[in-house]
């Protein structure tokens, strides 16, 4: 005991205190501890939820990796054009052809843009706004519109077109040849349209009545082009 000094006694007491704290925090082995978790071990699939099919059908929350079995019908492919086209339909095939050249192509955004272009073109034609039309129409279509405007102006007539609503805008056809894509849209709109002569008398349409208009328009674009605009290349009135 003579060899022990006060410093030694302090360190000894500190060691006993540390050992006691470790024991209280970590506990003791009782023989019932769970083995360490292996993150790579195979796990049994959790039971299916009531709304999930039990026959192995695809579920919406499944994420498949490229190269997995049955990749031809992966969830991403099956739902890629959801609410736009049926899987395997000519429209879906055409949209796939566009997406192969422009991966960011979004048909919903395209339809929104087509509706905006439709309304802009119809109202610009009524106003005789050649500048606006020239930026949205292919050359041949513009020439037809410009000729109609010139003849109307020659007669001294003025047209008015006001949209009440665009009730439908659906992709009716898609055609891709090389880098040229054409998308045909079927429109159903409610429109107030009237044409007045130089004296202000109504010569066509009505300033009060709302008419349902059915149009089928085709837009075209060179895929991969730096110009993002689709031009109107054909118009027709649906029966």
Secondary structure, 3 states (H helix, E strand, C coil): CCCCCHHHHHHHHHHHHHHHHHHHHHCCCCCCCCCCCCCCCCCCCCCCCCCCCCCCCCCCCCCCCCCCCCHHHCHHHHCCCCCCCCCCCHHHHHHHHHHHHCCCCCHHHHHHHHHHHHHHHHHHHHHCCHHHHHCCECHHHHHHHHHHHHHHHHHCCEEEEEEEEEEEEEEEEEEEECCEEEEEEEEEEEEEEEEECCCCCEEEECCCCCEEEEEEEEEEEECCCCCCCCEEEEEEECC
